[in-house]
Amino acid sequence: MSNIGTDRVKRGMAEMQKGGVIMDVVNAEQAKIAEEAGAVAVMALERVPSDIRAAGGVARMADLSIVEEVLNAVSIPVMAKARIGHIVEARVLESMGVDYLDESEVLTPADEVFHLNKKDYTVPFVCGCRDLGEAARRIGEGASMLRTKGEPGTGNIVEAVRHMREVQGQVRRLVGMSYDEIMTFAKELGAPYEVLVGIKENGRLPVVNFAAGGIATPADAALMMELGADGVFVGSGIFKSDDPAKYAKAIVEATTHYQDYELIAKVSKGIGSAMKGIEIGTIAPEQRMQDRGW
Amino acid sequence: MTKIGVLGLQGAVREHVRSIEACGAEALIVKKKEQLAEIDGLILPGGESTTMRRLINQYDFFEPLQQFGERGKPIFGTCAGLILLATEIVGQDNAHLQLMNMKVERNAFGRQKDSFEAKLHITGVAEDFQAVFIRAPFIVDVGNQVEVLARHNDAIVAAREGHYLCSAFHPELTEDDRLTQYFVNMVEESKKELAS
C-alpha cells in the first residue's frame, strides 16, 4: 500500500529545497547552466518576468514545448507557472510531470476572485504572499510552499524585503499572542483561524517560505536569507546579467553561506554587472504584479 | 554526550537536528570541514544530490568526508545522502563519496507526482515504519558485505554496511525517530570501539 500526493510528500519536497536557489530559465541551455551552477530546481518559463513586463499584453502558461524541453534537459526538479485560478493550465502542467506548480501573479490572473483549490492536486504548489494573511489563505487552500512576492522583474529588492519582514514580524506577534487574541487577529488578517493556531503552536509557518521578486545580486540573496527566508527564487537576475554562469554560481554560494561576508565579497568580484533595475515608484499601479492575488 | 553532525550545505537539515535531539544525542550543523573533528557520527540529509555534490567540492569537503568514514566514524545517508554514499550510480560515469558498496538509481520511482508514503518493515528497527519517499532513489544492487534492511515492493530502500547506514526515504519528516535511534546506537557503539 502506498499513498501519493499526501501533505507530507508535497510539503517534504519543498523541505528538500531549503537553503537553495531556484532559477528561472527559458530553454534547455539555460536549465543546464542553472543545474551546473548548483540550483536546487529550475522554473521553466517562456519569458523571464522582466521580459513579461516589457512585452505587456496577457502573460499565460509557458509554451509547453519549452516546459518539455526543460523537463528532459535536467535531473533536478522542474517547476512551472500557471495563472491564478486557471484550473486547466494547472492540470495540464501536472499531467506533463512538472514537479512543482507556481500559481503565480507574474502571469495575468485568469480569475480575479478565486485561487485554485490546491488540495485537489497530486502535484505540490508554491504561492506568493505579502503578509501573514495572504500566506495563511494560500496554506488554507493547500499550498505546500510559499514565497514572498516582492516585485518581480524589477531587480529591486525593496518589495521582497518589505514582504519578508511583514510575514516574519506577524508570525512573531502571533506566537506571542494568547489564544483569546487569535480569532480577532484572524479576522484582521483575513486568515483561516486553524492555520494561525497551528503556526502559534509550532512557532513557525507549516511550510517552507522562500524569497522572490527582485533579487539581483549575491548580496541580495544573502540578505533575504538573513531576514529568515528558507531559500531564494531568482528570476530575471541571472539570465539578464552579463555572465549568467558565473553569476548563478555566485548567487548559490552567497545563499549557502549568507553570513560569510568575506566569501560573499570574493564571489561578488569579477562577475560583471547585475541586471538594470527599476525604481518601484515609476511602475504604474496596474503594472504592479504583487497586487494580483486575493 | 554523543555528538552527531548533519551536513548543512543544503536540504532538510533542521528536521534531522530535531530527530537527533529527540533521541537524546547532541546535534551539530556542519557547514565547514573543520567541524568534522568535533563529531562522533554524521548524517548526510535529503536535498538535491547534484547541488550538494557541487557544494561539497566548492568547500573542500570531499576528502575530509571520505576520511571521516574511513576512520570508522558512522555515516547515515538519507535520500540524496544515500546517493552520495554509493559506489555506483546508474547512468552516470562518476559516483560521489563511494563509501558503500552498492549501485543506486536516482529518481527511481519517478517524478514528484509519483512521490509517496508507504509502511515498511525495517530489519532490527520497526515492523510498521511510515516512510516518506520524495523523488526517491532506490538501491539496484548491493555488495556481499551490505545488509539489506528494507524493501518496498522489490526495490531495496534501506541498507547497512558496517558503520554506514542509508535509506531512500526520509525518516526525519515524520515523528517516528526509531531509525534515527538505530543510527544513534550505532554511533554510541562505534565511539566505544574507537576509544578502546
Chai-1 contact restraints between the chains, C-beta under 6 A:
chainA,res_idxA,chainB,res_idxB,connection_type,confidence,min_distance_angstrom,max_distance_angstrom,comment,restraint_id
A,S2,B,F116,contact,1.0,0.0,6.0,A-B,restraint_1
A,S2,B,A118,contact,1.0,0.0,6.0,A-B,restraint_2
A,N3,B,F116,contact,1.0,0.0,6.0,A-B,restraint_3
A,N3,B,E117,contact,1.0,0.0,6.0,A-B,restraint_4
A,I4,B,F116,contact,1.0,0.0,6.0,A-B,restraint_5
A,T6,B,E117,contact,1.0,0.0,6.0,A-B,restraint_6
A,R8,B,V132,contact,1.0,0.0,6.0,A-B,restraint_7
A,R8,B,L173,contact,1.0,0.0,6.0,A-B,restraint_8
A,V9,B,S115,contact,1.0,0.0,6.0,A-B,restraint_9
A,G12,B,V132,contact,1.0,0.0,6.0,A-B,restraint_10
A,G12,B,I134,contact,1.0,0.0,6.0,A-B,restraint_11
A,G12,B,L173,contact,1.0,0.0,6.0,A-B,restraint_12
A,M13,B,Q112,contact,1.0,0.0,6.0,A-B,restraint_13
A,M13,B,I134,contact,1.0,0.0,6.0,A-B,restraint_14
A,E15,B,A12,contact,1.0,0.0,6.0,A-B,restraint_15
A,M16,B,G11,contact,1.0,0.0,6.0,A-B,restraint_16
A,M16,B,A12,contact,1.0,0.0,6.0,A-B,restraint_17
A,M16,B,G46,contact,1.0,0.0,6.0,A-B,restraint_18
A,M16,B,G47,contact,1.0,0.0,6.0,A-B,restraint_19
A,G19,B,Q10,contact,1.0,0.0,6.0,A-B,restraint_20
A,G20,B,Q10,contact,1.0,0.0,6.0,A-B,restraint_21
A,G38,B,T51,contact,1.0,0.0,6.0,A-B,restraint_22
A,G38,B,R54,contact,1.0,0.0,6.0,A-B,restraint_23
A,V40,B,E48,contact,1.0,0.0,6.0,A-B,restraint_24
A,V40,B,T51,contact,1.0,0.0,6.0,A-B,restraint_25
A,I76,B,E48,contact,1.0,0.0,6.0,A-B,restraint_26
A,G97,B,R111,contact,1.0,0.0,6.0,A-B,restraint_27
A,D99,B,R111,contact,1.0,0.0,6.0,A-B,restraint_28
A,D99,B,Q112,contact,1.0,0.0,6.0,A-B,restraint_29
A,T122,B,K113,contact,1.0,0.0,6.0,A-B,restraint_30
A,V123,B,K113,contact,1.0,0.0,6.0,A-B,restraint_31
A,T256,B,L9,contact,1.0,0.0,6.0,A-B,restraint_32
A,T256,B,L55,contact,1.0,0.0,6.0,A-B,restraint_33
